[in-house]
């Protein structure tokens, strides 16, 4: 068996693990194929964070298992679902031949060889392994790529199973990150996106202090990089040095993903969050004052256990006051083994969904008004593709896969990865529309 295919589910951090596995298998001499029907081995790197992700993972595994009627001889379940539910997978998904936990993706070649000999294999190594450089083949467009700067989490929010799935927070050595960024820049990458469960904690475990600002400055010194983007900054750790770094470094796109989860102090406390409504609003205000034109993204959980009507109204007023430019809104998902799952007064599913929809309506109105304010502005956009007679792409204010697009016309023939100037002439609730102008 030499032909291997990969399916990566979930977040960008998971995608980096998938790319590492691809790199390992290429070095081992395997041929990576894009179409699963051509693959003799299929690897599904799963997410197991919330119910919808678990459902998607199981459905994908069952879908890939159907290829066993053709060329496929082996099905590998890797990642979060494998780590968290290995016994259930063994008992209920006999189609799965190899189980690889989150600490074991580096063992993929060994696990596959073992399964070839014995029929099955299971690797659930230490989830607190040291994060470092791995063999890696990027699957993102040539002009952008993710760099994982940390693994695991020490925040222990009551609703979240990440520490039990991916371990305690471990920073990657700065030299390793910078070296990878330099290689990527030499390969033609113009935008790097730094990811970790909590990027603001970067360096505390290795160096005894927060080192994200220093890391950003070193990355901005790489000549061939154009954009440096940061995801997942916790509000309580956004300090004056980080804000000043964002302001001062031209290559840092003025965009910050700040997962706040709620806007009512009593709910934030039950969530185990380390900040208050007032502190979040203060950081938001300061960021907008100090960093001109910054785009702020967040995520919100509606229907957390015990959330009263009054607490929900407090969330709505918070959303109205903070006016985040982008918002992902989720109905609370009960995760077994987490403290929140044991809290009293769990909110009914219908109520959770109605509250999520109500927050989304607020977010939509905020987005519409924000987009209206963009009319007439000229922004730098990276070209991502062409559809329905329009090019589309992103400015610094939109990140990959999670944010809306900018659609625009051009008299020139443009290529994917080009950076051009676009004047905004129209908008809707999410997307912007424009025309290319001379830079």
C-alpha angles and dihedrals in degrees: 000000000000108000115086132181130194134209115190119198132184129014135004090257088061090048090058089054089050091051089051090053091049089051092051093049093047089053089050089057100256122144113234113217127194098210113069092211088067094050125101089190123035121195120196112193101202139205118217101174103114135006096266090051092049090049091050091049094051093045091049092050090051091047092050090046088065089069087068085082086066131026099331114105100166136036120199123198110198137169135027100347090049092050095046103037106026094136093049091049091051092048101039106026106049088164088076112092101178129037116196120182126211092268093048109058087107088062094059097113093047092047093051092049090049091051090050088057101036104024095241139039137182129196119182101161129174108309089205093065117148111266114229144133117321136181103274140181112192117226096186123098112290094253098056140039144166126246118198108216098177143014133213127009140258098189095091096200107191095239097049131090096186096107090055092046102039104018135229121336114281123179121214116235113269094230090056093051094047092047091053092047090051091052092048091050090052088052091056102267109149100175126045123188118205114215137181133135086265116008093183091066091058113137100010093109096042103036104020093244141058109281104176094108092052091046090051092050091051092049092048088056090065101106100211096050115096105179130030114189130187127206132194107021112172111226097229091058098048098107134176093267092055092047091049090049090053090049097045104041111078095198093059105093110232094245129110130185107210113178103207098161097196144012104215118090096218092052092044088054093051088048090057091239117159099221142062135229091255093050092050092049090048092054091047091050093047093048091052092047096048103034111053115224096000117170114217123202127186144169126231132197115210123196099027112176111287094011105157126202088257092052091048091051087052089054091051092050089048091053089049092049099043094045096197110200093225129023136184109200123195135182109236112269116206109230116199115237094027123113091238091061088064096048117115124244099040108194119246115256094240092051092048092052093046090051092048089052092048091053090047090055089054090047091050092053091048091049092050092052091045091051091049088057089058094065111124095011121130115219138176111250133187112222112237104170151312130262137154091009093303134099117228135200148131138271123207086277095066126063128203120286096343102069137057123267137246111232119198145165126233136184088211127078104247131197131218108267096029115136111219140161119258128188113212112232103161143013146184132197092295115002132063126217127205152143129253113253131189113277 
